[in-house]
Amino acid sequence: MVSRTEIERRDHRRFLGEFVLHIEYEQLQSLHGKVSFVVTGYDDQPDELFEIRAVRDYFTCLQIYWPCWHYYADHTNNCFKMVACCIMGDLRAHRYADASQIEVTVNYDVLEQLHRTARYPGLEEP
């Protein structure tokens, strides 16, 4: 869970400490496909999380610090989609007038890069 305060401060320390810096290789491998990215503190915002600049910036930086995040991400819920939308540089969203639906156009080159990295997370055994 990532708080609004952490996002607005671009503070990745707690997250990286829990999932990257202080975890054994075997533990990290056991997390494959199990990490959900939950953001709190934006319930009062009408925009989707990926439309909020601070959230996009936070996850774009996380992509730099932990480029294989998607290897560990739970792909069965919307959290993965939200983070993927956040890091896409070429992303356009259109909200329909009745706000019932959002149409998102993405750069598929970025998706292909994520797919390649997910198969080869770059982890080496100690």
Contact map, one row per residue, 1 for C-alpha under 8 A:
111000000000000000000000000000000000111100000000000000000000000000000000000000000000000000000000000000000000000000000000000000
111101100000001000000000000000000000111100000000000000000000000000000000000000000000000000000000000000000000000000000000000000
111111100000000000000000000000000000001110000000000000000000000000000000000000000000000000000000000000000000000000000000000000
011111110000000000000000000000000000001111000000000000000000000000000000000000000000000000000000000000000000000000000000000000
001111111000000000000000000000000000000000000000000000000000000000000000000000000000000000000000000000000000000000000000000000
011111111111000000000000000000000000000000000000000000000000000000000000000000000000000000000000000000000000000000000000000000
011111111110000000000000000000000000000000000000000001100100000000000000000000000000000000000000000000000000000000000000000000
000111111110000000000000000000000000000000000000000001100100000000000000000000000000000000000000000000000000000000000000000000
000011111110000000000000000000000000000000000000000000000000000000000000000000000000000000000000000000000000000000000000000000
000001111111000000000000000000000000000000000000000000001100100000000000000000000000000000000000000000000000000000000000000000
000001111111110000000000000000000000000000000000000000000000000000000000000000000000000000000000000000000000000000000000000000
000001000111111100000000000000000000000000000000000000000000010000000000000000000000000000000000000000000000000000000000000000
000000000011111110000000000000000000000000000000000000000000000000000000000000000000000000000000000000000000000000000000000000
000000000011111111000000000000000000000000000000000000000000000000000000000000000000000000000000000000000000000000000000000000
010000000001111111110000000000000000000000000000000000000000000000000000000000000000000000000000000000000000000000000000000000
000000000001111111111000000000000000000000000000000000000000000001000000000000000000000000000000000000000000000000000000000000
000000000000111111111100000000000000000000000000000000000000000000000000000000000000000000000000000000000000000000000000000000
000000000000011111111110000000000000000000000000000000000000000000000000000000000000000000000000000000000000000000000000000000
000000000000001111111110000100000000000000000000000000000000000000000000000000000000000000000000000000000000000000000000000000
000000000000001111111110000100000000000000000000000000000000000001000000000000000000000000000000000000000000000000000000000000
000000000000000111111110000000000000000000000000000000000000000000000000000000000000000000000000000000000000000000000000000000
000000000000000011111111000000000000000000000000000000000000000000000000000000000000000000000000000000000000000000000000000000
000000000000000001111111101100000000000000000000000000000000000000000000000000000000000000000000000000000000000000000000000000
000000000000000000000111111100000000000000000000000000000000000000000000000000000000000000000000000000000000000000000000000000
000000000000000000000011111110000000000000000000000000000000000000000000000000000000000000000000000000000000000000000000000011
000000000000000000000001111111000000000000000000000000000000000000000000000000000000000000000000000000000000000000000000000000
000000000000000000000011111111100000000000000000000000000000000000000000000000000000000000000000000000000000000000000000000000
000000000000000000110011111111110000000000000000000000000000000000000000000000000000000000000000000000000000000000000000000000
000000000000000000000000111111110000000000000000000000000000000000000000000000000000000000000000000000000000000000000000000000
000000000000000000000000011111110000000000000000000000000000000000000000000000000000000000000000000000000000000000000000000000
000000000000000000000000001111111110000000000000000000000000000000000001000000000000000000000000000000000000000000000000000000
000000000000000000000000000111111110000000000000000000000000000000000011110000000000000000000000000000000000000000000000000000
000000000000000000000000000000111110000000000000000000000000000000000111111000000000000000000000000000000000000000000000000000
000000000000000000000000000000111111000000000000000000000000000000000001110000000000000000000000000000000000000000000000000000
000000000000000000000000000000111111100000000000000000000000000000000001110000000000000000000000000000000000000000000000000000
000000000000000000000000000000000111110000000000000000000000000000000000110010110000000000000000000000000000000000000000000000
110000000000000000000000000000000011111000000000000000000000000000000000100000110010000000000000000000000000000000000000000000
110000000000000000000000000000000001111100000000000000000000000000000000000000100000000000000000000000000000000000000000000000
111100000000000000000000000000000000111111000000000000000000000000000000000000000000000000000000000000000000000000000000000000
111100000000000000000000000000000000011111100000000000000000000000000000000000000000000000000000000000000000000000000000000000
001100000000000000000000000000000000001111110000000000000000000000000000000000000000000000000000000000000000000000000000000000
000100000000000000000000000000000000001111111000100000000000000000000000000000000000000000000000000000000000000000000000000000
000000000000000000000000000000000000000111111100000000000000000000000000000000000000000000000000000000000000000000000000000000
000000000000000000000000000000000000000011111100000000000000000000000000000000000000000000000000000000000000000000000000000000
000000000000000000000000000000000000000001111111000000000000000000000000000000000000000000000000000000000000000000000000000000
000000000000000000000000000000000000000000111111000000000000000000000000000000000000000000000000000000000000000000000000000000
000000000000000000000000000000000000000000001111101100000000000000000000000000000000000000000000000000000000000000000000000000
000000000000000000000000000000000000000000001111111100000000000000000000000000000000000000000000000000000000000000000000000000
000000000000000000000000000000000000000001000011111100110000000000000000000000000100010000000000000000000000000000000000000000
000000000000000000000000000000000000000000000001111110110000000000000000000000000110110000000000000000000000000000000000000000
000000000000000000000000000000000000000000000011111110110000000000000000000000000000010000000000000000000000000000000000000000
000000000000000000000000000000000000000000000011111111110000000000000000000000000000000000000000000000000000000000000000000000
000000000000000000000000000000000000000000000000011111111000000000000000000000000000000000000000000000000000000000000000000000
000000110000000000000000000000000000000000000000000111111100000000000000000000000000000000000000000000000000000000000000000000
000000110000000000000000000000000000000000000000111111111110000000000000000000000000010000000000000000000000000000000000000000
000000000000000000000000000000000000000000000000111111111111000000000000000000000010011000000000000000000000000000000000000000
000000000100000000000000000000000000000000000000000011111111100000000000000000000000011000000000000000000000000000000000000000
000000110100000000000000000000000000000000000000000001111111110000000000000000000000000000000000000000000000000000000000000000
000000000000000000000000000000000000000000000000000000111111111000000000000000000010011000000000000000000000000000000000000000
000000000000000000000000000000000000000000000000000000011111111100000000000000000000011000000000000000000000000000000000000000
000000000100000000000000000000000000000000000000000000001111111110000000000000000000000000000000000000000000000000000000000000
000000000001000000000000000000000000000000000000000000000111111111100000000000000000000000000000000000000000000000000000000000
000000000000000000000000000000000000000000000000000000000011111111111000000000000000001000000000000000000000000000000000000000
000000000000000000000000000000000000000000000000000000000001111111100000000000000000000000000000000000000000000000000000000000
000000000000000000000000000000000000000000000000000000000000111111100000000000000000000000000000000000000000000000000000000000
000000000000000100010000000000000000000000000000000000000000011111111000000000000000000000000000000000000000000000000000000000
000000000000000000000000000000000000000000000000000000000000011111111100000000000000000000000000000000000000000000001000000000
000000000000000000000000000000000000000000000000000000000000001001111111000000000000000000000000000000000000000000001100110000
000000000000000000000000000000000000000000000000000000000000001001111111100000000000000000000000000000000000000000000000000000
000000000000000000000000000000001000000000000000000000000000000000111111110000010000000000000000000000000000000001000100000000
000000000000000000000000000000011000000000000000000000000000000000011111100000000000000000000000000000000000000000001110100000
000000000000000000000000000000111110000000000000000000000000000000011111110000000000000000000000000000000000000000000000000000
000000000000000000000000000000011111100000000000000000000000000000001111111000010000000000000000000000000000000000000000000000
000000000000000000000000000000011111000000000000000000000000000000000101111110110000000000000000000000000000000000000000000000
000000000000000000000000000000001000000000000000000000000000000000000000111111111000000000000000000000000000000000000000000000
000000000000000000000000000000000000000000000000000000000000000000000000011111010000000000000000000000000000000000000000000000
000000000000000000000000000000000001000000000000000000000000000000000000011111111000000000000000000000000000000000000000000000
000000000000000000000000000000000000000000000000000000000000000000000000001111111100000000000000000000000000000000000000000000
000000000000000000000000000000000001110000000000000000000000000000000000011011111110000000000000000000000000000000000000000000
000000000000000000000000000000000001100000000000000000000000000000000100111111111111000000000000000000000000000000000000000000
000000000000000000000000000000000000000000000000000000000000000000000000001011111111100000000000000000000000000000000000000000
000000000000000000000000000000000000000000000000110000000000000000000000000001111111110000000000000000000000000000000000000000
000000000000000000000000000000000000100000000000010000010010000000000000000000111111111000000000000000000000000000000000000000
000000000000000000000000000000000000000000000000000000000000000000000000000000011111111100000000000000000000000000000000000000
000000000000000000000000000000000000000000000000010000000000000000000000000000001111111100100000000000000100000000000000000000
000000000000000000000000000000000000000000000000111000111011000000000000000000000111111100000000000000000000000000000000000000
000000000000000000000000000000000000000000000000000000011011001000000000000000000011111110000000000000000000000000000000000000
000000000000000000000000000000000000000000000000000000000000000000000000000000000001111111100000000000000110010000000000000000
000000000000000000000000000000000000000000000000000000000000000000000000000000000000001111100000000000000010000000000000000000
000000000000000000000000000000000000000000000000000000000000000000000000000000000000000111110000000000000110000000000000000000
000000000000000000000000000000000000000000000000000000000000000000000000000000000000100111111000000000011110000000000000000000
000000000000000000000000000000000000000000000000000000000000000000000000000000000000000001111100000000011100000000000000000000
000000000000000000000000000000000000000000000000000000000000000000000000000000000000000000111110000001111000000000000000000000
000000000000000000000000000000000000000000000000000000000000000000000000000000000000000000011111000001110000000000000000000000
000000000000000000000000000000000000000000000000000000000000000000000000000000000000000000001111101111100000000000000000000000
000000000000000000000000000000000000000000000000000000000000000000000000000000000000000000000111111111100000000000000000000000
000000000000000000000000000000000000000000000000000000000000000000000000000000000000000000000011111100000000000000000000000000
000000000000000000000000000000000000000000000000000000000000000000000000000000000000000000000001111110000000000000000000000000
000000000000000000000000000000000000000000000000000000000000000000000000000000000000000000000011111111000000000000000000000000
000000000000000000000000000000000000000000000000000000000000000000000000000000000000000000000011111111000000000000000000000000
000000000000000000000000000000000000000000000000000000000000000000000000000000000000000000000011011111100000000000000000000000
000000000000000000000000000000000000000000000000000000000000000000000000000000000000000000001111001111110000000000000000000000
000000000000000000000000000000000000000000000000000000000000000000000000000000000000000000001111000011111000000000000000000000
000000000000000000000000000000000000000000000000000000000000000000000000000000000000000000111100000001111100000000000000000000
000000000000000000000000000000000000000000000000000000000000000000000000000000000000000000111000000000111110000000000000000000
000000000000000000000000000000000000000000000000000000000000000000000000000000000000100101110000000000011111000000000000000000
000000000000000000000000000000000000000000000000000000000000000000000000000000000000000111100000000000001111111000000000000000
000000000000000000000000000000000000000000000000000000000000000000000000000000000000000000000000000000000111111100000000000000
000000000000000000000000000000000000000000000000000000000000000000000000000000000000000000000000000000000011111110000000000000
000000000000000000000000000000000000000000000000000000000000000000000000000000000000000100000000000000000011111111000000000000
000000000000000000000000000000000000000000000000000000000000000000000000000000000000000000000000000000000011111111100000000000
000000000000000000000000000000000000000000000000000000000000000000000000000000000000000000000000000000000001111111110000000000
000000000000000000000000000000000000000000000000000000000000000000000000000000000000000000000000000000000000111111111000000000
000000000000000000000000000000000000000000000000000000000000000000000100000000000000000000000000000000000000011111111100000000
000000000000000000000000000000000000000000000000000000000000000000000000000000000000000000000000000000000000001111111110000000
000000000000000000000000000000000000000000000000000000000000000000000000000000000000000000000000000000000000000111111111000000
000000000000000000000000000000000000000000000000000000000000000000110010000000000000000000000000000000000000000011111111110000
000000000000000000000000000000000000000000000000000000000000000000010110000000000000000000000000000000000000000001111111100000
000000000000000000000000000000000000000000000000000000000000000000000010000000000000000000000000000000000000000000111111100000
000000000000000000000000000000000000000000000000000000000000000000000000000000000000000000000000000000000000000000011111110000
000000000000000000000000000000000000000000000000000000000000000000010010000000000000000000000000000000000000000000001111111000
000000000000000000000000000000000000000000000000000000000000000000010000000000000000000000000000000000000000000000001001111100
000000000000000000000000000000000000000000000000000000000000000000000000000000000000000000000000000000000000000000000000111110
000000000000000000000000000000000000000000000000000000000000000000000000000000000000000000000000000000000000000000000000011111
000000000000000000000000100000000000000000000000000000000000000000000000000000000000000000000000000000000000000000000000001111
000000000000000000000000100000000000000000000000000000000000000000000000000000000000000000000000000000000000000000000000000111
